[in-house]
């Protein structure tokens, strides 16, 4: 919860284009990233209407940071994640990520055709299960996750943005598919603390890994530069990937960071002000729902010139953050490309590769 004072501040402006009865719901559901990105010129915090709900969208990066820091204070889930992703634990995860990836890669055969999304889904789920929870999932668990993932992601976003929470209980197609996805995953993963965390981490990892290899397949020069860097820095030893080794792969890390920036899965954070608060120059009344979208933030022209272009070299002189996701992606791409340089299947559907 936010707990600051709001004395002497102004009310957040209202977004244009409000439709009677619907508010801004249609625009938000039709194009979440585009709509939220369009709010930045209106203000650092902008009020939108989702039916009868009034939500303040935080568009200013500095205010998003303030919101996240405040929300993290005293949150048990945040404390759990901080412990899981502490530097000492991170160093221990890297060998696990490499081992799981190597096991997967060793199953591939020369000339084999693979579906990138399916392979990355399986790899991400196995990495998260083994690294964070020291457990293995059976083949039926991988299959259930792969089938359920699209409905799980879409359903969660739509439910978050419903004008009224009661709509989540209606027998709408999106609700039925979401409920079925949750039931399917519940059959193969414990319904304890690890269950939701496993789903969330694996969803993000699988989607980002898929987009990473999509970019490498589209831009062979990027893949070639990574391979050259791997050969130069790591040589022929396949078992020397450590956090220290990853630090000596600046171009690989830049590619990973650019994928995370440009292709991060749609993610909404929604919290409620417990009392009247101040966020920058804005007055936020008690009970106000506050929302931000990470994808829109990552495509803000003020932060990233020419934001729609995939440009790894933009990170050459910028700080690259760490974290489990960045380390995992770097280890996976290094492990795969030291053995295989896949190509797109000619004349086939996008996302199919040949080894």
BAMI-781095 format. One record per atom (N, C-alpha, C): x, y negated, z negated. Coordinates in pm, whole numbers, plus 50000, padded with zeros to 5 digits. Atoms other than C-alpha are relative to their C-alpha. Layout:
N
XYZ;...
// end
This chain:
355
500835012050000;500005000050000;500874987450000;499335012950005;501004963850052;499564992749874;500345006150127;501134943249734;500444985549989;499495013750003;502474908849831;498864990049981;500995010550011;500694875849771;499744993850137;500335005849869;498954857450058;499794984949992;500245014350020;498934821549922;500674991750111;499445009549905;499404794150184;500215005350139;499794994249868;499224816350490;498754998650085;501105001549906;496994816350799;499395013550033;500674987749957;494464841650923;500585004550134;499534994649872;495534864651206;499014996450110;500915003149888;494134853951546;499325012650051;500744988749943;491574876251720;500385001850146;499654997049861;492474893552045;498874996250094;501055003149902;490614881652356;499415012950058;500604988649930;488284904352551;499105008749916;500884992150086;486014915952270;498655002250066;501294996449942;482914934152396;498995002149887;501004998350107;479724931752185;499695014849974;500304986350037;479154964051995;501205009250003;498824991549986;482404980052111;501274993249952;498785007150035;484894952952030;501075002650103;498874997349911;488264962752178;500255014950018;499814985449998;487725000452158;500325005250139;499814994849864;487475006352531;501404996950051;498665003849953;490664987252611;501095007849929;498994993050076;492595004452334;500085014750038;499994985849965;491545039852425;500435002250144;499644998549859;492025034052798;501504999050021;498555002049982;495625021852766;500584994649869;499545004750132;496915020652405;501264991650006;498735007249994;500465009852490;499854986750072;500185012349924;499444984452752;499194989749923;500845009450074;496724969252535;500764993949883;499285005350115;498874966052224;501174991350045;498935008449947;501764952752432;499504986350043;500575012949956;499444925552564;499684990749884;500375008250116;498774913252210;501154991649948;498845007050054;502304901352140;499964984950022;500065014649982;501804866752301;498924993349914;501095005850080;498664862052088;500484996849859;499505002450135;500514865251757;500785011949948;499234989150063;502784885851532;499105009949932;501074991350049;499644900151371;498724995450069;501195003449921;496464901551580;498845008749954;501184992750043;492974911451469;499265005650121;500844993949897;491054935851687;498795006349933;501234994050051;487584950851650;499805013650067;500314986749951;486924987951687;498585003349951;501374999050048;483144988251670;499844990849881;500155007950122;482434976751315;501294998849920;498715000750071;486054982251204;500794987950047;499095011049969;488384952551185;501405004449962;498644995050018;492014961951228;500984989150041;498945009449964;495104939851226;501165007850061;498884993649930;497714950851482;501244991649978;498735006950024;501284941751386;500865001750124;499254999549875;503214932851702;501434995049986;498665005650018;506264914151569;500925010449937;499104989650054;509254937851515;500414997749856;499595002950138;510354920151196;498875002949902;501154997350087;506844922751052;499705014949993;500154985450004;506644959451152;500985005949900;498994995150095;509864965250960;499554997349856;500475003350134;508434947150656;498855009149959;501134991150028;505274968050680;500485013949965;499514986550023;507185000750699;500755001049868;499254999750125;509494991950411;499044999849882;500965000950110;506554982550192;499215012949986;500774987650005;504585013650287;500815011449944;499164989050046;507555035650203;500214999849849;499745001050143;507835022749845;499055008849921;500804991650088;506655048949600;499205010650070;500764990049925;505405072749869;500695013549988;499364987050017;506105109349778;500415006450131;499654994049871;506025120150143;501284993950055;498785006649953;508655094150228;501215004949922;498904995050082;510805105949936;500435013950046;499694986649951;510575141650067;500794999450130;499325001149872;511625131150415;501404994349983;498675005650024;514525110150282;500965010849953;499164989150049;515825140750100;500345009650113;499794990349891;515365163450404;500994994850103;499165005749894;517185139250636;501184992149945;498825006450058;519955127650399;501235004150080;498814997049919;523425126250565;500605013849974;499414986950030;524695157150382;499175011350059;500884989949943;521655177150490;500094999950152;499915001349855;521965163650846;501195007950054;498814992849955;525505177550876;499765015049999;500294985750009;524185211650771;499035004550109;500974996349897;521395210651033;500665002450136;499414999649866;523715205951332;500395014150043;499684986349956;525125241751336;498755008550025;501254992549980;521565255251303;499404996550135;500555004449872;520385234351598;500785006250115;499184994249894;523315246151808;499765015150012;500204985649998;522785282551709;498675003650065;501324997149943;519065282051793;500004997150150;499955003549857;519725264352125;500825010350077;499164990049935;522525288752212;499245013150017;500784987749989;520235318252140;498994998950113;500995002049894;517625303452372;500685000050137;499295001249873;520105294952647;500545013550046;499444987049964;521645329752636;498955009450060;501054991749941;518265344252738;499774996650147;500215004249862;518295324853064;500905007750095;499284992449899;519455341653385;500214991350124;499695007249877;521105328053698;498885002050102;501074999549902;518405319553955;498615000149940;501294999650066;515595320853697;499304986550013;500815012149995;512745295653730;499314998349865;500555002750132;511625279353405;499074988050004;500865011650022;508875255653297;500644991749888;499275008250096;510645226853120;499204997849873;500815003050118;507755217752889;499865012249910;500174988050081;507185253552778;501305003749928;498714996750063;510895259752714;500334990349887;499685009950103;511295227252520;499065001149881;500934997650110;508145234352316;500515011249910;499534988550077;509505268052212;501284996549924;498735003450061;512965254252143;499804990449882;500225009850107;511705224651936;499375006549878;500694993650113;509395246051723;500965009149924;499054991050065;512125271451655;501064992049923;499005008250068;514665244351567;499454994349869;500595006150120;512335226751324;499725010749894;500304989350095;511225259651166;501265005249933;498774994450054;514775272351122;500794989649920;499175010150065;516495239451029;499374994549874;500655006550114;513915224750794;499385009849902;500754991050087;512095255150658;500615013949990;499294987350008;514545283950709;499065011850025;500944989449968;511875305250873;499975002150150;500174996949858;511215321851207;498535001950030;501374998049957;507975321751400;499955010650109;500144989449900;506725350751607;499574994350134;500315004749864;506085348651981;498594994450010;501375005049991;502345344351930;499884986149939;500005013450058;503115314051715;500464989650101;499545009049895;505075297751998;498904997750104;501055001249898;502275305252245;498854991449950;501095007950056;499635290652013;500374985249993;499555013950008;501685259151958;499994993650138;499935005449864;502265254252333;498604996950053;501375002249951;498555257852410;499304988749924;500755009450084;497385236252121;500564985850003;499335012850013;499885207752149;499274988450068;500655011649938;498105185452407;498724995749929;501245003450068;494745187452229;500244994649861;499675004850134;496375182051891;500424985450005;499495013749989;498185150352000;498894990450039;501075008949953;495255135152191;498934998449893;501065000650100;492725144051923;500374991549880;499575007650117;494775128751644;499974985050029;500015014249964;495175095651829;498574994850011;501385004349981;491495093651928;499294998849865;500655000550131;490335101551573;500454987949920;499495011450073;492555074651431;499344987150046;500515012349942;491025048751663;498484999650013;501465000249994;487355058451632;499454987649929;500605011450069;485175028151549;499425003849863;500524995250128;483575049051271;500555013949975;499444986850031;485205078851095;499025011450020;501014989549987;481915097951113;499985005950141;499994994849863;482445101751491;500885012550012;499144988249997;485135127651414;499235012749970;500814988150035;482365150851290;499025003750110;500934997049891;480325149151611;500555011050089;499584989149912;480385178151856;500394994650138;499485005549876;482315158752120;501125009250050;498954991149947;484695177452355;501364997749936;498695002850057;487765159652216;500085005049856;500014995150138;486715168451860;500065015149994;500004985450000;486035204751944;501375005550035;498674995349962;489395208652116;501014997749888;499095002950110;491205191951826;499805010049887;500274990550109;489485214051567;500495014050036;499534986849957;490275245251772;501535000649993;498525000350005;493945234551797;500495001249857;499614999350141;494175229551422;499815014149946;500254986350047;492605263651357;501045009650055;499014991149939;494985280351602;501354998949932;498715001950066;498035265151439;499965004749855;500134995550137;496695272851095;500155015049984;499874985450005;496735309851181;501455004650003;498614995749987;500475310151244;500974992349912;499145008150086;501835283451008;499324998249865;500565001850134;501355280250632;499224987149992;500795012150023;498695255250524;500504992549877;499405006850113;501095240650268;500654987350047;499355012649962;503275209450272;500745001450131;499184998249880;505455224450544;499185000450127;500814998749881;502545230150781;499874987250080;500125012649926;501685194050876;501344994250042;498695005349966;505355183950865;500615007650117;499504991849890;506295212851093;499334996050130;500725003849879;503565203751342;500494986550052;499645013549960;504475166751344;501414999350057;498625000449954;508225171651377;500165007350132;499864992149878;507895198551643;499334993250118;500685007249893;505395178051847;500924989450059;499155010949956;507735148351861;501245005250072;498784994649941;510835169151934;499735006150137;500254993249873;509255189952211;499694989950109;500345010149899;507805159552390;501234992250043;498825007949966;511075140252371;501035008450074;499084991249927;513195170052479;499545001950144;500534998349865;510905175052778;500314987850086;499725012149924;511265138752885;501494998150022;498555000849983;515025140452830;500455007850122;499584992049885;515435168653079;499314995550128;500625006249883;512945152153314;500924989250057;499125010849955;515255121953328;501295005550060;498764994249947;518345143553381;499775006150138;500314994049870;516645161553670;499754989350106;500285010849905;515535128953829;501284992450035;498805008249981;518915112153789;501245008649979;498894990550009;521675136653866;501314993249961;498785007150039;524325109953819;500134999049849;499995000450146;523325107253453;500445013549945;499604986750044;523615144853412;501495002250024;498594998149968;527015144653584;500904992549903;499195007650096;528325117453351;500035006849863;500024992750128;527215137353046;500915012150007;499164988149985;528875169053178;501474996149996;498605004550000;532105149853242;500444996049860;499655004050137;532025135252891;500155012249910;499914987850080;531415169552738;501325007350027;498754993249965;534355184552928;501204992449945;498895008250047;536605155452830;500165000549849;499945001250145;535715154252462;499965013449926;500194987450072;534825190252375;500775011650059;499274989149937;536765211652622;499135012250018;500714987449973;535795248252657;499455006749875;500474993950124;535075255752289;498514997649986;501455001450006;531335262552265;499474999049858;500494999350137;531175262851886;500544988649913;499385010850076;532645229151785;499114987849984;500905011250013;529545207451774;499724997149853;500235004750135;529515188651446;499534985550009;500385014149999;528265154251343;501184991550047;498815007349956;531855142351394;500215000950150;499854998249855;531975157051746;498984991750076;501055007749934;528675140451837;500374985250006;499585014050003;530145106751737;500944996750115;499065002249890;532705111352017;499345002350137;500754998649874;529975114752283;499144987550019;500785012449995;528955078252329;498994999550114;500975000849890;527345082052671;498845009649977;501074990450030;525395113252570;499044994049898;500835006150102;524155094852263;499204988250055;500735011049938;523205064652475;498835005150081;501094993949922;521145086852705;498885004549906;500984995550099;519425102352404;499214988149945;500675011650058;518685068152255;499064993550100;500875006049899;517255055252584;498765008550023;501184991249989;514975085652612;499064997649883;500825002650118;513765079952257;499294986650012;500625013249985;513165043252333;498865000050101;500955001149889;511355047352664;498905010349994;500964989049992;509575080252612;499545005149864;500494995450129;508805082052242;498505002650008;501444997149992;505385098852205;499194989049932;500885010050062;502485075452128;499875002949852;500084998150144;502595070351754;499394987749937;500665010850070;500255049251547;500205001749850;499995000150145;500805040051186;498834991549956;501175007350048;497665029551003;500005000649848;500055000850145;497585017650642;498994989349961;501005009450048;495244996750428;500584991349890;499545009350103;496054965750224;499175002149873;500704997450124;495184973249862;499494987349933;500435012950053;494794936149780;500394989450101;499605010849909;495214902249947;501544999750007;498564999749982;498714902350095;500434989850104;499435008549896;501014881050306;500975008050083;499084993349908;502774894750611;500544989350093;499495011549926;505054868050752;499124988049971;500845011850023;502914836950804;498525003349988;501404996249991;499674856850803;499425004549866;500764995850116;497064862050532;499235012650036;500674987349976;495834897950514;499075002949882;500924997650111;492644902350305;500035014549951;500084986550057;492274932250074;499045008550082;500834990749925;490854962650252;500244999950150;499715000749857;492244952750594;500855011950043;499194989349943;493514981550805;501094993750087;498845005249927;496984974850950;500555011150089;499594989949902;498194992751264;501184994850081;498995003449900;501284993251480;500235012350087;499714989349905;502305013751785;501474999450037;498564999949979;505945024051812;500364999550148;499714999949857;505795030052188;499954985950058;500115013749951;504614994552257;501184991649952;498875007450054;507354981052032;501275003050078;498804995949927;510015000752222;500024994750144;500055005349864;508844984952548;499784985050002;500155014550008;508794948952431;501134993250076;498945006649922;510684927152685;500924991349915;499165008450085;511924904552404;501125008049935;498994991450061;513804934052255;500855007150104;499324991949899;514674953452571;499704994350138;500225005349865;515054934252900;499775011150101;500374989949899;513554952753196;499625013149930;500254988850092;511934976652946;499525012850066;500524987949936;510345000853196;501085008350069;498924992749932;513695010653350;500785008649902;499154991150078;515725039953222;501444995650019;498665005849990;519075023253148;500825003749877;499204996050117;521335042552907;501114990149965;498885009150027;524105016652946;499574987749919;500435011250082;521954991052764;500465001849854;499594997250137;523145008152443;501524999349982;498534999950005;526845004352526;500534990849890;499545009750098;527224973752304;498994998149887;501025000950104;524294980652070;500185011449902;499914989750104;524045000351748;499035011250030;500854988349978;522715035651791;499745006549865;500364994150128;520835049151492;500215014949998;499844985650016;521245084051354;498655006649979;501234993150028;518635107651218;499975013750062;500104986349954;517575143251277;499665000750149;500424999349860;515875136251611;501164997050094;498885003549913;518895118851764;501085010650001;498984989650008;521325145251640;499545012550072;500514987949936;519095173651757;500054998950152;500025001949855;518665159352106;501415000750058;498624999949952;522405153652145;500585014049999;499504986350008;523225188952031;499375008850106;500704991749901;520595204552255;500534997350140;499575003149864;521635185952569;501455004250021;498614995749987;525325192852501;500105015150014;499964985349996;524695229852441;499505005350134;500564995449872;522555234052753;500944996850115;499245004349883;524745214052992;501435005550002;498694993549997;527935231752888;499925013750066;500204987149934;526425263253041;499254998750131;500875001149883;523765252353291;499874985550044;500425012849944;523105223053523;498795003050089;501194995749925;519525231053628;499644990250110;500485008349890;517945218053946;498495001650011;501444999549980;514335210154035;499675010150109;500434990449900;512515237554223;499454992650121;500405007049878;512185225054580;498605004250043;501354997349953;508575221954692;499055004849893;500854995250108;507255233354355;499464988549917;500525010550088;505345214354086;501114994249914;498995006350083;507335189253885;500025006749862;499884993550129;508675203553563;500455014450009;499474986649979;509805236553715;501454998750043;498595000949969;513565241653722;500565013750036;499294987849966;515935267253868;501414999049943;498684999750062;519105277553687;501075004050101;
// end
